[in-house]
Amino acid sequence: MGALNLHVTRHALDDPSARRRTQQCARLFVAHASLALAGTDRVENLEKALVRRDVIGQAKGILMNRYDVDADEAFARLRRASQHTNTKLHDVAAWLVACRNP
């Protein structure tokens, strides 16, 4: 996911206690940076999931209205179309929503 390059003085390399302090600081920085990157990735994934869920909900609503079925049946129809066409469920739902609202 990333790389960390450290540039240290000759003193930090020669002095064992300075080298240990530098290594400890680097490990601490890497731990914090890893957590920050993982948190950012998680937020992005959650935002994408919410958008996908909304599109799937719209597609379910279209099917419910068009065919007078309940939410479970509408979702089952989306799932079957997804499996039959070997297409992700979200993509099937997005296609249906786009065709409904040109």
N, C-alpha and C positions, 0 to 999 in steps of 0.2 A: 504494500500500500504506500510505502514511502521509504525514504532513506535519511539517515542522519550522518552528517560529516562533522567531525570535531577538529578544530585547529587549536593546538595548545602550544605554549612556549616551551623552550628547551628545559626551563626550570621545572615545569610541571611533569616532564618526562623523567628527569633525573632524580627528583625528590620523591621518595616512596609515599610519603604522607600526602603530598600535593597530587600525586598520581591517583591515590585512593579517593581523595576528595573529588577529583575530576570525574573519575569513574562513577562514583555515587551520584553526583549531580547529573551525569549523562543518563544513568539508569532511571533516575527520578523524572527527568525531562521526557524520556522515551515512554515511561508509564503514563504520564499525563497526556502526552500527545496521542498515544494509542487510544486512550479513553475518549478524548475529544473527537478523534476521527470515527471511532465506533459509534459514538453518540450521533454524530452528523449523519452517518450512513443509516442509522436506525430511523432518524427523523425523516429522511428522504424516502425510505421504504414505507413508512407509515403514511406519508402524504400520498404516495402513489397508490397505496391500498385503498385509501379513502376515495380517491378519484375513481378507481376501478369499481369500487362498491357502489358508488353513485350511478355509474353507467349501467351496471348490472341491474340496479333498482329501477332505472328508467326503462330498460328493456323488459323487465318483468311487468311493469305497469302497462306497457304497450300490449304485451301478450294477454294480460288480464282483461284489458279493455276490449281488444279485438276478438278474443275467443271466449270471453265470459268464463274464465277459469280463476281459481284461487292462486295465491302467491306460490304455494308449494308446486302446483302443477305448472305454473309459468316457469319456475326455476328448473323443473324437471325437463321441460321442453328445451330450454336453453342448454342444459347439460347434454341432452341427447344430440342436439344439433352440433354441439362442440365435439362430442365423441365421434359422431358420424362423419364430420368433415375433417377430423384431426386438427382442429383449430382451438386455440385457447378460448376459454369461456368468455373472458373479457373482450376478445376480438369479435366473437359472434355477437355479443351484446352491443358493442360499438357499431358494428355494421347495421344491426337492426335499428338502433337509434338514428344513425345517419340516414338510412333509407326512409325512416319515418319523418325526419325533419330535413328535407333537402335544402 
